[in-house]
Amino acid sequence: MTPYKLYGMPASLYTAKARSYLRKRQVPFIEYGANHPDFATRIAPAVGRWIVPVLEAPDGTIIQDGSAIIDYLETNTEGQFSAYPSSALARTVSLLFEMFGGEGLLRPAMHYRWNFDAQNMTFIRDEFISSLAPIGASEAEGNAFFDNASGRMRGATASFGVAESTKALIEASYVAFLTLFSAHLKHFPYLLGGRPTIGDFGLVSALYAHLDRDPAATTLMRQQAPAVSRWVERMNAPGDIWVEHAEDPRLMDAENVPTSLKKLMIYVAEEYLPEITAHVAFANEWLAARPTLVAGTNGLDDPANRYIGSAEFTWRGTTMKSAVLPYRFYLLQRIQDCFERALASEQLAIRALFDETGLAPLLALKTVRRVARVNHFEVWGELRDS
């Protein structure tokens, strides 16, 4: 079988999501860096912006974005499991952690990468140069690539709310997550039970690329949450690993939601609901100020731009701002669509669980226009029916 081609970076958060799925599903693939000649000459122009990951299928189809890649592979490859549970409740919960893993863990991911230069910089510099600079580039050329990339990433770090005034809060929040996830993983090999789901692939994004590999963060994880470190290893290994858990491939259902999972959901409600709520409110004001925005566009002068502004919210007792990305609303819609397509009895169970864990507002939190992904860009749809 002709292998797929994955273009990305070992240090890339979103590449980690796609790579983990390819490995766990045992889909044959070759991984290339963003410095591969084809990426500059064919892939980036086809996508319309410089962004990873990108998957190229054997027939030449190009898919950008971790969620889009997983959905494409679910349809076009055969595997022993699906990333999407058959139970509507489990699927909705899993999609919640897909969003939280990729977006809600961005603050600790960026903080532990870019605010610990003494521990990280030798590793990070080498990582970025190995994937960005042309193979065989001189030391000066490699350093120039790194300086450009690190400058942009440090700017992005600030835009996600990482500041001197929030560092201690970010660290406390992340340690709390590690504690809760570790407690859960003592009983289950994956988020929802005996096999990985879309929630695991969302969580592994930050937990592998930044928080398990970068020196400052990996020391913390191994010292305080070795169970999470072993989960990261499982998520990057093909096939099953039954070492510390009894062999049981089943997933949870509405009748047996573990207390440890509910505690993780309560954590998401406390740590991420204020931010995404503020982002939706900001986006709706932004859209209201642009009544002539054409459906199928993102309303920005530069269509490749992913940000529409910054929203203010209260987090852990402090006021902060973070960048508003329509992509987050696309992930939010996946949760809501799953809920709304469920049977009435399933919706009752989902709502009861989300009520119990403080997440019920998330099921109705919507922008006045849907977000679609068209030709690899996030674009606004028509106004929703009131």
VOLUMPA-649095 format. One record per residue: residue in one letter; x, y, z of N, C-alpha, C, O, CB in turn. Coordinates in steps of 0.2 Angstrom, whole numbers, plus 5000, padded with zeros to 4 digits. Glycine has a CB too. Example, Ala and Ser with C-alpha at 12.3 -4.5 7.8 and 13.67 -1.06 7.14 Angstrom:
2
A506649725039506249785039506649845039507149835042505749785045/S506449895035506849955036506450005039506750065040507049975029/
END
This chain:
386
M500449945000500050005000500450065000500950075004499550005006/T500350114996500650174996500550215002499950225004500450224989/P501050235005500950275012500750345011500850375006501650275016/Y500350365016500150435017500850475018501350445020499650445022/K500750545017501350585019501050635024500650675022501650615012/L501450645030501250685035501750745035502350725036501150655042/Y501550805034502050855034501950895041501350915042501950905028/G502450905045502350935051503050945055503550955051501850895056/M502950945061503550955065503550915072502950915074503651035067/P504050885074504050845080503850895086503450875091504650815082/A504050955086503851005091503151035090502951075095504351055091/S502751015085502151045084501551015088501450955087501951045076/L501251055091500651035095500150995091499950945092500351095099/Y499951025085499351005081499650945077499250895075499051055077/T500250945075500550885072500450815076500350765074501250895070/A500550825083500550775087499850735087499850675088500650795095/K499350775086498650745086498650695080498350645081498150805086/A498850725074498750685068499250625068499050565066498850725062/R499850635071500350575071500150525076500150465074501050605073/S499850545081499650495086499050445083499050385084499350525092/Y498650475080498050445076498350395071498150335071497550485073/L498750415067499050375062499450315065499350255062499550415057/R499750325070500150275073499650225077499750165076500650295079/K499150245081498750205084498250165079498150105080498250245089/R498050195074497650165069498050115064497850085060497250215065/Q498750125065499250085061499150095053499150055049499150015062/V499050165052499050185045499750195042500050235045498550255044/P499950165037500650175034500750245032500350275028500750125028/F501250275035501350345033502150365033502450325037500950395037/I502350415030502950445030502950515033502550555031503350445023/E503350525038503350595041503850635038504450615037503350595048/Y503650695036504150745033504150815037503650825040504050765026/G504650845037504650915041504350965036504350955030505350935043/A504251025039504051075035504551105031504451155027503751135039/N505151075031505751095027505851055021506251065017506351095031/H505351005020505350965014505251015008504751055008504850905014/P505651005003505551044997504751044994504551094992505951024991/D504450984995503750984992503251024996502751054994503550914992/F503451035003503051075007502951155004502451185004503251075014/A503551175003503551245000503351254993502951304992504351275001/T503451204989503251214982502551194980502251214976503751174978/R502351144984501651114982501151114988500551144987501751044980/I501351104994500851094999500651165002500051175002501151055005/A501051205004500851265007500451305002499951335004501451305009/P500651314996500251344991499551314990499051354989500551344984/A499551254990498851224990498451234996497851244995498951144989/V498751235001498351255008498151325008497651345011498751235014/G498551365006498451445006498751475011498751545012497751455006/R499151445016499551475021500051425024499951365022499051505027/W500551455027501051405030500751385037500651425042501751445031/I500551315037500251295043500351215043500351185038499451305043/V500451185049500451115049500051095055499851135059501251095051/P499751025054500050975050499650975043499051005043499950905053/V499950945038499550935032499650855030500250835031499850985026/L499150825028499150755026499050755018498650785016498650715030/E499550715015499450705008499250635007499650585009500050725004/A498650615004498450545003498750524997499050554993497650545002/P498750454996499150424990498850444984499150444979499050344991/D498250464984497950494977498050564976497750594971497150474977/G498450594981498550664980498150714984498250774984498550684973/T497650694987497150734991497550764997497950735000496550694994/I497450824998497750865003497250885009496750915007498150925000/I497450865015497050885020497450915026497950895028496750815023/Q497150975028497551015033497051015039496451025039497651085030/D497351015045497051015052496950945055496750895051496351045051/G497150935061497150875064496450845064496450785063497350875071/S495950875066495250855066495050825059494750775058494750905069/A495250875054495050855047495450795045495150755041495150915042/I496050785047496450725045496150665048496050615044497150735047/I495950665054495650605057495050595054494850535053495550625065/D494550635053493950625049494050595043493650545041493550685049/Y494550615039494650595032494850515033494650475029495250635029/L495350505037495550435038495050395041495050335039496250435043/E494650415045494050375047493650345042493450285042493650415052/T493550385037493150365031493550325026493250285022492850435028/N494150345025494550315019495050265021495450235017494950375016/T495150245027495550185029495150135034494650155036496150215033/E495450075034495150025038495650025045496250025044495049955035/G495250015050495650005056495249965061494649955060495850075059/Q495649945067495249905072494849945076494449915080495849875076/F494850005076494450055080494250115077494650135072494750065087/S493750145079493550215077493750265083493650245089492850225075/A493950325081494050375086493450405089493450435094494450435083/Y492850385086492250415088491850355092491650305088491850445083/P491650365098491250305101490550305098490350355096491250325109/S490250245099489650235096489050265101488550295098489450165095/S489250275107488750305112488750375111489350405111488950285119/A488250415110488150485110488450515116488750575115487450505108/L488350495122488650525127489350525127489750575129488350495134/A489650465126490350455126490650495120491250525121490550385125/R490350505115490650545109490650615111491050645109490150525103/T490050635114490050705116490550725121490950775120489350725119/V490650685126491250695131491850695128492350735129491150645137/S491950645123492650645120492750705115493350725115492650585115/L492250735112492350795108492550855113492850895111491750805104/L492250855119492350905124493150905125493450955125492050895130/F493450845126494150845128494550855121495150875122494350775131/E494250845115494650865109494750935109495350955108494250835103/M494250975111494351045111494751065116495251115115493651075111/F494651045122495051065128495751045127496251085129494751035134/G495950985125496650965124497051015119497551035120496650895121/G496651035113497051075108497051145110497451185108496751065102/E496551165114496451245115496551265122496851305124495751265112/G496251225126496251235134496851225137497051255142495751195137/L497351185134497951175137498551215133499151205134498151095136/L498351265129498851305126499251345130499851355129498451345120/R498851375136499251415140499851375143500451405143498851445145/P499751325147500351285150500851265144501451265145500151225154/A500551245138501051225133501451275131502051265130500651195127/M501251335130501651395128502051415133502651435132501251445125/H501851415139502151445145502851405146503351425147501751445152/Y502751335147503251295148503751285143504351265144503051225150/R503551305137504051305131504451365131505051365130503651295124/W504151425132504451485130504651525136504951585135504051535126/N504551505142504751545148505251505152505351525158504151555152/F505551455149506051415153506751415149506951355147505851355155/D506951465146507551465142508151425144508451395140507751535140/A508251435151508851405153508851325152509351295151508951415161/Q508251295153508151225153508051205146508251145143507551205157/N507651245142507351225135507751245129507751205124506651245135/M508151295129508351335123508751285119508651285113508651395125/T509251255121509651205117509251155113509351145107510151175121/F508751125117508351075114507851115109507751085103507951045119/I507551165111507051195106507351225100507051215094506651255110/R507951255101508251285095508451225090508251235084508951315097/D508651175092508851115088508251085085508251065079509251065092/E507651075089507051055086506751095080506651065075506551045092/F506751155081506451205076506951205070506651195064506451275079/I507551205071508051205065507951145061507951145055508751225067/S507951085065507851025061507251015057507250975052507950965066/S506751045058506151045055505951105050505551095045505551035059/L506351155051506151215047506651235042506551255036506051275052/A507351235044507851255040507951205034507851145036508551265044/P508151225028508251175023508851125026509351145029508551205017/I508751065024509251005026509951035023509951045017509050935023/G510451035027511151055025511251125026511751145024511251035018/A510751165028510851235029511451245034511551205038510151265032/S511751305033512251325038512051345045511451355046512651385035/E512451345049512251365056511951435056511451445060512851365061/A512151475052511951545052511251545049510751575052512351595048/E511151505044510451505041509951465046509351495046510551455034/G510151415049509751385054509551425059508951435061510051325057/N510051465062509851515067509351565065508951585069510451545070/A509451585059508951635056508251615056507751645058509151665049/F508151545054507551515054507251515061506651525062507551445051/F507651495066507451485072507251555075506651565078507951455077/D507651605074507451675077506851695074506451725078508051725075/N506651685068506051715065505451675068504951705070506051705058/A505551605069504951565071504851575079504351585081505151495070/S505451585083505351595090505051665091504651665096506051585093/G505251715087504951775088504151775088503751805091505251825083/R503951735082503251735081502851695087502351715089503051705074/M503251645089502951595094502851635101502451625105503351535095/R503351675103503351715109502851765109502451775114504051745110/G502651795103502151835102501451795103500951825106502151865095/A501451735100500851695101500751675108500151675111500851635097/T501251665112501251645119500851705123500451685127501951635122/A501051765122500751825125500051825123499651845127501151885123/S499851815117499151825115498751775118498151785118499151815107/F498951715121498551665124498551675131498251635135498851595123/G498751735134498651755141499251735145499151745151498051725143/V499851715142500351705146500751765148501051795143500851645143/A500851785154501151845156501451835163501351785166500651905156/E501851885165502251885171501751875177501851835181502651945172/S501151905176500651905181500251845181499851835186500151965180/T500251805176499851745176500251675176500051625177499451735170/K500951685177501351625177501251575182501151515181502151645177/A501151605188501051555194500351525194500251465196501051595201/L499851565191499151535190499151475185498851425186498651585188/I499551485180499551435174499951375177499651315176499951465168/E500451385181500751325184500351285189500351225189501451345187/A499951325193499551295198498951255194498751195196499251345202/S498651285189498151255185498351195181498051145181497851305180/Y498951195179499251135175499351075180499251015178499851155171/V499651095186499751035191499151005193499050945194500151065197/A498651045194497951025195497750975190497450925192497451085196/F497850995184497650945178497950885179497650825178497750985171/L498650885179499050825180498850775186498750715185499750845181/T498650805191498450775197497750735195497750675197498350815203/L497350765192496650735191496750685185496450635186496150795188/F497150695180497150655175497550585177497450535175497550685169/S498050595181498450545184497950495188497950435187498950565189/A497550525192497050485196496650445192496450385193496650535201/H496350475186495950445181496350385178496050335177495650495176/L496950395176497350345172497550285177497850235174497950375169/K497450295183497650235187497150175186497250125188497650255195/H496550195184495950145183495850135175495550075174495350175186/F496050175171495950165164496550185159496850235161495350215162/P496650145154497250165150497150225146497650255143497350105145/Y496550245144496350305140495750345143495550325148496150275133/L495650395140495150445143494450415145494250425150495050505138/L494250375140493550345141493550265142493050235142493150355135/G494150235143494150165144494650135141495250155141493450135142/G494550075137495050035135495350045128495750005126494749965135/R495150105125495450115118495450195118495050225121495050085113/P495850225114495850295113495250315108495050285104496550315109/T495050375110494550415106494750485104495350505106493850415110/I494350515101494550585099494750625104495150675103493950615095/G494450615110494750655116495450645118495750695119494250645122/D495650585117496350565119496850605113497350625115496450495118/F496550605107496950635102497050705103497550735101496750615095/G496450735105496550805107496950825113497350865112495850835109/L496950785118497350795124498150785122498550815125497150745129/V498250735118498950715117499350775113499950775113499050655113/S498950815110499250875106499750915110500350915109498750925103/A499550945115499950985120500350935124500950955126499551035124/L500050885127500350845132500950805129501450785133499850795135/Y501050795122501550765119502050815117502650815119501350715114/A501850855112502350905109502650945113503250965112501950935103/H502350975118502651025122502751005129503351005132502151085123/L502250965132502350955139502650885141502750875147501650955142/D502750845136503150785137503850785135504250755137502750725135/R503950825129504550825126505050885128505650875129504450835119/D504750945129505151005131505450995138505150975143504751065131/P506151005139506450985145506151005152506050965156507151005145/A505951065152505651095158505051055160504951045166505551175158/A504651045155503951015156504050945157503650915161503451035150/T504450915153504550835154504750815161504550765164504950805149/T505150855164505450845171504850845176504750805180505950895173/L504450905175503850905179503350845178503150825183503450975177/M503250825172502750775171503050705174502650675177502650765164/R503650695173503950635176503950635183503850575186504550615173/Q504050685186504150695193503450685197503350655202504450755196/Q502950725194502250735197501750685194501250675197502050805197/A501850665188501250625185501550575180501450575174500850675181/P501950525183502150475178501650435175501750405169502550425182/A501050435178500450395174500350435168500150405163499850385179/V500350495168500150535162500750525157500650525151500150615163/S501350525159501950515154501850445151501950435145502550515158/R501650395155501550325152500950325147500950295142501450275157/W500450365148499850375143500150405137499950385131499350415146/V500550455137500850485131501250435127501150435121501350545133/E501650395131501950335127501450295124501550275118502350295132/R500950275127500450235124500150265118499950235113499850215129/M499950325118499650365113500150375107499850385101499450435115/N500750355107501250355102501450295100501950285096501750405103/A501150235102501350175101500850135097500250145099501550125107/P501050105091500550065088500250005092500649975096500750035081/G499649985091499449925094499249945102499249995104499849875094/D499049885105498849895112499349885117499849845115498249845113/I499349915123499849905128499449895134499049935137500249965129/W499449825137499149805143499649795148499749735149498649745142/V499949845151500449825156500149845163500249805168501049875155/E499849905164499649915171498849915172498649925177499849985173/H498549895166497749885167497549825164497949795160497449945162/A497049795167496749735164496549745157496249795155496149705169/E496549695153496449695146495649695145495349655147496649635142/D495449755143494749775143494549825138494649885140494349785150/P494449815132494349865127493749905127493649955123494449835120/R493249895132492649935132492750005134493250025137492149895137/L492250045132492250115134491650125139491250085139492150155127/M491650185142491150195147490450205143490450225137491350265151/D489950205147489250225144488950265149489250285155488850165142/A488350285148487950335152487850305159487750335164487250345149/E487850235160487750205166488350205171488250185177487450135165/N488950215168489550205172490050255171490650235169489850135171/V489850315171490350375170490750375177490550385182489950445169/P491450365176491850365182491850435186491850485182492550345180/T491950435192491950495196492650535194492650595194492050475204/S493150495192493750525190493650565184494050615183494350475190/L493250545179493150585173492650645175492750695172492750535168/K492150635179491750695181492250745184492050805183491250675186/K492750725188493150785191493550815185493650875186493650745196/L493750785180494050815175493650855171493850915169494350755170/M492950845170492550885167492350945171492351005168491850845166/I492350935178492250995182492851045181492751105181492150975189/Y493451015180494051055179493951095173494151155173494651015179/V493751065168493651095161493151155162493251215159493451045156/A492651145165492151195167492451255170492351315168491551165171/E492851245175493151295179493651335175493751395176493351265186/E494051295172494651325169494551345162494951395159495251275168/Y494051325158494051345151493351375149493351415144494151285147/L492851355153492151385151492151465151491851495146491651365156/P492451495156492451575156492851595149492551645147492851595162/E493351565147493751595141493251585135493251625131494351555140/I493051525134492651515127492051555127491751575122492551435127/T491751565133491151605134491251675132490851705128490851605141/A491851705134492051765132492151775125492051825122492651795136/H492451725122492651725115492051725111492051755106493051655113/V491551685113490951685109490551755109490351775104490451625111/A490551785115490251845116490651895111490351935108490251875123/F491351895111491751945107491551925100491451975096492451935109/A491551865098491451855091490751875088490651905083491451775089/N490251875093489551895091489551965090489151995086489051865096/E489852005095489952075094490352095087490152145084490252105100/W490852055086491252065080490852055074490852095069491852025080/L490452005074489951995068489452045067489252065062489651925069/A489152065073488652115073488852185070488452215067488352125080/A489552195071489852255068489952245060490152295057490452275071/R489852185058489952175051489352145047489452085045490652125050/P488852175047488252145044488252125037487852085035487652195045/T488752155033488752135026489352085025489452075019488952205022/L489552055030490052005029489751945025489251925026490351975036/V490151925020489951885015490051815017490651795019490251895008/A489551775017489551705020490051665015490151675009488951665019/G490451625018491051585015491651625015492151605012490851575008/T491751685019492351715020492451725027492051705031492351785016/N493051745029493251755036493151825038493251845044493851725038/G493051875033492951945035493551975036493452035039492451945041/L494151955035494751985036495052005030495051975025495151935041/D495552055031495852085025496352025022496452025016496252145027/D496651995027497051935025496751875026496651855032497751935029/P496451835021496151775022496451725026496151675029495851745016/A497151725026497551675030497651685037497851645041498251675027/N497351745039497351765046496851715050496351705048497251835048/R497051695056496651655060496351685066495951655070497051595063/Y496551755068496351785074495851845072495951875067496951815078/I495351855076494951915075494951965080494652015080494151885074/G495351955085495452005091495551965097495751905097494752045091/S495452005103495651975109495051985114494752045113496252005112/A494851935118494351945123494551945130495051905132493751885121/E494251985134494351985141493951945145493351935144494352055144/F494251905150493851865155494151855161494751875162493651795151/T493851825166494151815173494251745173493851695172493651835178/W494951735175495151665176495551655182496051695183495551645170/R495351615187495751605193495751665197496351685200496351575192/G495251715197495251775201495651825198495651885201495551755207/T495851825192496251875188495951895182495651845178496951865188/T495951955179495651975173496251965168496851985169495452045173/M496051935162496551925157496251925150495651925150496951855158/K496651925145496451925138496751875134497351855136496551995135/S496451845129496751795125496451805118495851835117496651725128/A496851775113496651785106496051745104495951685107497251765102/V495551775100494951745098495051715091495251745086494351795098/L495051645091495151605085494451575083494151535086495651555085/P494151585077493551555075493651475074493151445075493351575068/Y494251455074494351385074494051355080493851295080495151365073/R494151385086493851355092493151345092492851305095494051405098/F492751395088492051385087491851325083491351295084491751445084/Y492351315078492251255074492251185078491851145078492751245069/L492751185083492751125088492151125093491951075094493451135092/L491951185095491351185099490751165096490351125099491251265101/Q490651175089490151155086490151075085489551045085490151185078/R490651045085490750975084490350945091490050895090491450955084/I490550975096490150945103489450955102489050915104490450985109/Q489251015100488551035100488150995095487550975096488451105099/D488450985089488150945084488050875086487550845085488550945077/C488550845090488450775092487850775097487450725097489150755096/F487850825101487250825106486550835103486150795104487350885111/E486550875098485950895095485650835090485050825089485950955091/R486150795088485950735083485750675087485550625084486550725079/A485850675094485750615098484950605099484650655098486050625105/L484850545101484150535102483950575108484350595112483950455103/A483250585109483050625115483250595122483450625126482250625115/S483250525122483450495128484250505130484450515135483250415128/E484550505124485350515125485450585127485950605130485650495118/Q485050635124485150705126485050715133485350755136484650745121/L484550685136484350685143484950665147485150695152483750645145/A485350615145485850585149486450635148486850645153486050515146/I486550655142487150705141487050765145487450795148487150725133/R486450795145486250855148486350845156486650895159485550885147/A486150795158486250775165486950775167487150805173485850715167/L487350745163488050745165488450815164488850835169488450695160/F488250845159488550915159488250965164488651005166488350945152/D487650955166487350995172487750975178487951025182486650975173/E487850915179488250895186488950915186489150935191488250815186/T489250925180489950945180490051025178490551045177490350905175/G489451055178489551135177489651155170489851205168490051155181/L489551105165489651115158489051125154489151135148490051065155/A488451125157487851135153487851195148487551185143487251135157/P488151255150488151315146488451295139488251335134488451375149/L488951255139489351245133488851215128489051225122489851195135/L488351175129487951145124487551195120487251185115487451095128/A487451255123487051305120487451375118487151415115486451325124/L488051365119488551425118488651435110489151395108489151425122/K488351475107488451475100488651545097488351595099487851455096/T489051555092489051615088488451615083488151565081489751615084/V488351685081487751695077487751665070487351655066487551765077/R488451655068488551615062488951555063489351555068488951665057/R488851505060489251445061489951455057490051495053488951385057/V490451415060491051415056491151355052491051295055491651425062/A491351365046491451305042492251305040492551355040491051305036/R492451245038493151245035493051235028492851175026493551195039/V493251275024493251275016493851285013494151345015492651325013/N494151245009494751245006495351265011495751305010494751305001/H495251235017495751235022495751295027496151305031496451225019/F495251345025495151405029494551395034494051365032495151465025/E494551435039493951445043493551505040493851555040494151455051/V492951485039492551545036491851545040491651495043492451535028/W491551605039490851605042490351585038490351595032490751685045/G489751555040489151535036488651595037488851655039488851475039/E488051575034487551625035487351635042487451595046486951605030/L486951685043486651695050486251635052485851615048486251765051/R486251615058485851555060485151585061484951645062486051525067/D484651535060483951555061483851565069484151535073483451495059/S483551625070483451635077482951585081482851595087483151705078/
END
